[in-house]
């Protein structure tokens, strides 16, 4: 906890992003989450097979 100043600085900057109004990062996080959820659904759904 006390050994890494960069980790503490990064955590502080990450916590301050919503307060400062830097919302583009949160839009990117939300977009990545939606894409990941969509890809997970594609893996769960069965593939279509042509009628023979």
N, CA, C and O atoms as a GROMACS GRO file, in nm:
protein
  208
    1UNK      N    1   0.082  -0.118   0.000
    1UNK     CA    2   0.000   0.000   0.000
    1UNK      C    3   0.087   0.125   0.000
    1UNK      O    4   0.059   0.220  -0.074
    2UNK      N    5   0.191   0.126   0.082
    2UNK     CA    6   0.272   0.246   0.093
    2UNK      C    7   0.392   0.244   0.001
    2UNK      O    8   0.461   0.345  -0.013
    3UNK      N    9   0.420   0.131  -0.063
    3UNK     CA   10   0.540   0.119  -0.144
    3UNK      C   11   0.527   0.179  -0.282
    3UNK      O   12   0.628   0.223  -0.338
    4UNK      N   13   0.409   0.182  -0.340
    4UNK     CA   14   0.394   0.225  -0.479
    4UNK      C   15   0.316   0.355  -0.486
    4UNK      O   16   0.195   0.358  -0.466
    5UNK      N   17   0.387   0.461  -0.515
    5UNK     CA   18   0.322   0.592  -0.530
    5UNK      C   19   0.243   0.602  -0.658
    5UNK      O   20   0.142   0.673  -0.662
    6UNK      N   21   0.287   0.533  -0.764
    6UNK     CA   22   0.214   0.541  -0.890
    6UNK      C   23   0.079   0.472  -0.880
    6UNK      O   24  -0.019   0.518  -0.940
    7UNK      N   25   0.071   0.363  -0.806
    7UNK     CA   26  -0.057   0.295  -0.789
    7UNK      C   27  -0.155   0.383  -0.712
    7UNK      O   28  -0.273   0.391  -0.746
    8UNK      N   29  -0.106   0.450  -0.610
    8UNK     CA   30  -0.192   0.538  -0.533
    8UNK      C   31  -0.237   0.657  -0.617
    8UNK      O   32  -0.352   0.700  -0.610
    9UNK      N   33  -0.146   0.711  -0.697
    9UNK     CA   34  -0.182   0.822  -0.784
    9UNK      C   35  -0.282   0.781  -0.890
    9UNK      O   36  -0.375   0.856  -0.922
   10UNK      N   37  -0.264   0.662  -0.945
   10UNK     CA   38  -0.358   0.611  -1.045
   10UNK      C   39  -0.496   0.587  -0.986
   10UNK      O   40  -0.597   0.617  -1.050
   11UNK      N   41  -0.500   0.533  -0.866
   11UNK     CA   42  -0.629   0.510  -0.801
   11UNK      C   43  -0.699   0.642  -0.769
   11UNK      O   44  -0.820   0.653  -0.782
   12UNK      N   45  -0.622   0.740  -0.728
   12UNK     CA   46  -0.680   0.871  -0.698
   12UNK      C   47  -0.734   0.936  -0.825
   12UNK      O   48  -0.843   0.993  -0.824
   13UNK      N   49  -0.657   0.928  -0.933
   13UNK     CA   50  -0.703   0.986  -1.059
   13UNK      C   51  -0.827   0.914  -1.110
   13UNK      O   52  -0.919   0.978  -1.160
   14UNK      N   53  -0.831   0.783  -1.096
   14UNK     CA   54  -0.948   0.707  -1.140
   14UNK      C   55  -1.071   0.739  -1.058
   14UNK      O   56  -1.182   0.740  -1.111
   15UNK      N   57  -1.053   0.765  -0.930
   15UNK     CA   58  -1.167   0.799  -0.845
   15UNK      C   59  -1.216   0.940  -0.871
   15UNK      O   60  -1.334   0.969  -0.848
   16UNK      N   61  -1.131   1.028  -0.919
   16UNK     CA   62  -1.170   1.167  -0.941
   16UNK      C   63  -1.231   1.191  -1.079
   16UNK      O   64  -1.287   1.298  -1.103
   17UNK      N   65  -1.222   1.095  -1.171
   17UNK     CA   66  -1.273   1.117  -1.306
   17UNK      C   67  -1.421   1.153  -1.310
   17UNK      O   68  -1.457   1.247  -1.381
   18UNK      N   69  -1.509   1.084  -1.238
   18UNK     CA   70  -1.649   1.124  -1.245
   18UNK      C   71  -1.675   1.262  -1.185
   18UNK      O   72  -1.768   1.331  -1.227
   19UNK      N   73  -1.594   1.303  -1.089
   19UNK     CA   74  -1.614   1.432  -1.024
   19UNK      C   75  -1.572   1.546  -1.116
   19UNK      O   76  -1.635   1.652  -1.116
   20UNK      N   77  -1.467   1.524  -1.194
   20UNK     CA   78  -1.415   1.630  -1.280
   20UNK      C   79  -1.493   1.644  -1.410
   20UNK      O   80  -1.470   1.740  -1.484
   21UNK      N   81  -1.583   1.552  -1.439
   21UNK     CA   82  -1.661   1.562  -1.561
   21UNK      C   83  -1.594   1.498  -1.681
   21UNK      O   84  -1.638   1.519  -1.793
   22UNK      N   85  -1.489   1.420  -1.661
   22UNK     CA   86  -1.421   1.353  -1.772
   22UNK      C   87  -1.497   1.224  -1.803
   22UNK      O   88  -1.456   1.115  -1.765
   23UNK      N   89  -1.610   1.240  -1.872
   23UNK     CA   90  -1.703   1.130  -1.891
   23UNK      C   91  -1.668   1.039  -2.007
   23UNK      O   92  -1.726   0.931  -2.018
   24UNK      N   93  -1.577   1.078  -2.093
   24UNK     CA   94  -1.546   0.995  -2.210
   24UNK      C   95  -1.491   0.860  -2.169
   24UNK      O   96  -1.514   0.760  -2.237
   25UNK      N   97  -1.418   0.855  -2.059
   25UNK     CA   98  -1.364   0.727  -2.011
   25UNK      C   99  -1.479   0.636  -1.969
   25UNK      O  100  -1.476   0.516  -1.996
   26UNK      N  101  -1.578   0.692  -1.903
   26UNK     CA  102  -1.690   0.610  -1.857
   26UNK      C  103  -1.774   0.564  -1.975
   26UNK      O  104  -1.830   0.455  -1.971
   27UNK      N  105  -1.784   0.645  -2.080
   27UNK     CA  106  -1.853   0.600  -2.201
   27UNK      C  107  -1.778   0.483  -2.264
   27UNK      O  108  -1.840   0.388  -2.311
   28UNK      N  109  -1.646   0.490  -2.265
   28UNK     CA  110  -1.566   0.380  -2.321
   28UNK      C  111  -1.583   0.253  -2.238
   28UNK      O  112  -1.595   0.144  -2.293
   29UNK      N  113  -1.585   0.267  -2.106
   29UNK     CA  114  -1.605   0.151  -2.019
   29UNK      C  115  -1.743   0.090  -2.042
   29UNK      O  116  -1.757  -0.032  -2.050
   30UNK      N  117  -1.844   0.174  -2.053
   30UNK     CA  118  -1.980   0.124  -2.076
   30UNK      C  119  -1.991   0.057  -2.213
   30UNK      O  120  -2.056  -0.047  -2.226
   31UNK      N  121  -1.928   0.115  -2.314
   31UNK     CA  122  -1.929   0.055  -2.448
   31UNK      C  123  -1.861  -0.080  -2.449
   31UNK      O  124  -1.911  -0.175  -2.509
   32UNK      N  125  -1.747  -0.090  -2.383
   32UNK     CA  126  -1.676  -0.217  -2.375
   32UNK      C  127  -1.760  -0.322  -2.303
   32UNK      O  128  -1.760  -0.439  -2.342
   33UNK      N  129  -1.831  -0.280  -2.200
   33UNK     CA  130  -1.916  -0.373  -2.126
   33UNK      C  131  -2.030  -0.424  -2.214
   33UNK      O  132  -2.061  -0.543  -2.211
   34UNK      N  133  -2.091  -0.335  -2.291
   34UNK     CA  134  -2.200  -0.377  -2.378
   34UNK      C  135  -2.152  -0.470  -2.489
   34UNK      O  136  -2.219  -0.568  -2.521
   35UNK      N  137  -2.036  -0.440  -2.547
   35UNK     CA  138  -1.981  -0.528  -2.651
   35UNK      C  139  -1.948  -0.664  -2.593
   35UNK      O  140  -1.975  -0.766  -2.656
   36UNK      N  141  -1.890  -0.667  -2.474
   36UNK     CA  142  -1.857  -0.794  -2.410
   36UNK      C  143  -1.983  -0.875  -2.380
   36UNK      O  144  -1.984  -0.997  -2.399
   37UNK      N  145  -2.088  -0.809  -2.335
   37UNK     CA  146  -2.213  -0.880  -2.307
   37UNK      C  147  -2.273  -0.935  -2.436
   37UNK      O  148  -2.325  -1.047  -2.437
   38UNK      N  149  -2.266  -0.859  -2.544
   38UNK     CA  150  -2.316  -0.907  -2.673
   38UNK      C  151  -2.239  -1.027  -2.724
   38UNK      O  152  -2.298  -1.123  -2.774
   39UNK      N  153  -2.107  -1.023  -2.710
   39UNK     CA  154  -2.027  -1.138  -2.753
   39UNK      C  155  -2.054  -1.260  -2.666
   39UNK      O  156  -2.051  -1.373  -2.716
   40UNK      N  157  -2.078  -1.240  -2.539
   40UNK     CA  158  -2.112  -1.352  -2.451
   40UNK      C  159  -2.245  -1.415  -2.493
   40UNK      O  160  -2.259  -1.537  -2.490
   41UNK      N  161  -2.342  -1.332  -2.530
   41UNK     CA  162  -2.469  -1.386  -2.578
   41UNK      C  163  -2.452  -1.464  -2.707
   41UNK      O  164  -2.515  -1.568  -2.725
   42UNK      N  165  -2.368  -1.416  -2.796
   42UNK     CA  166  -2.344  -1.489  -2.921
   42UNK      C  167  -2.282  -1.626  -2.894
   42UNK      O  168  -2.311  -1.722  -2.966
   43UNK      N  169  -2.199  -1.635  -2.794
   43UNK     CA  170  -2.139  -1.764  -2.761
   43UNK      C  171  -2.240  -1.858  -2.696
   43UNK      O  172  -2.229  -1.980  -2.710
   44UNK      N  173  -2.339  -1.803  -2.626
   44UNK     CA  174  -2.438  -1.887  -2.558
   44UNK      C  175  -2.547  -1.939  -2.651
   44UNK      O  176  -2.596  -2.051  -2.634
   45UNK      N  177  -2.586  -1.858  -2.749
   45UNK     CA  178  -2.695  -1.897  -2.837
   45UNK      C  179  -2.650  -2.006  -2.934
   45UNK      O  180  -2.536  -2.005  -2.979
   46UNK      N  181  -2.740  -2.101  -2.966
   46UNK     CA  182  -2.702  -2.205  -3.062
   46UNK      C  183  -2.691  -2.149  -3.203
   46UNK      O  184  -2.758  -2.052  -3.239
   47UNK      N  185  -2.605  -2.210  -3.281
   47UNK     CA  186  -2.586  -2.167  -3.420
   47UNK      C  187  -2.704  -2.214  -3.505
   47UNK      O  188  -2.763  -2.319  -3.479
   48UNK      N  189  -2.737  -2.136  -3.605
   48UNK     CA  190  -2.843  -2.176  -3.698
   48UNK      C  191  -2.787  -2.278  -3.796
   48UNK      O  192  -2.675  -2.263  -3.846
   49UNK      N  193  -2.866  -2.379  -3.823
   49UNK     CA  194  -2.825  -2.478  -3.923
   49UNK      C  195  -2.926  -2.472  -4.037
   49UNK      O  196  -3.046  -2.460  -4.013
   50UNK      N  197  -2.879  -2.482  -4.160
   50UNK     CA  198  -2.972  -2.477  -4.273
   50UNK      C  199  -3.062  -2.602  -4.275
   50UNK      O  200  -3.018  -2.712  -4.242
   51UNK      N  201  -3.186  -2.580  -4.313
   51UNK     CA  202  -3.280  -2.692  -4.320
   51UNK      C  203  -3.243  -2.782  -4.436
   51UNK      O  204  -3.222  -2.736  -4.548
   52UNK      N  205  -3.234  -2.911  -4.408
   52UNK     CA  206  -3.193  -3.006  -4.512
   52UNK      C  207  -3.310  -3.082  -4.567
   52UNK      O  208  -3.292  -3.166  -4.656
   0.00000   0.00000   0.00000
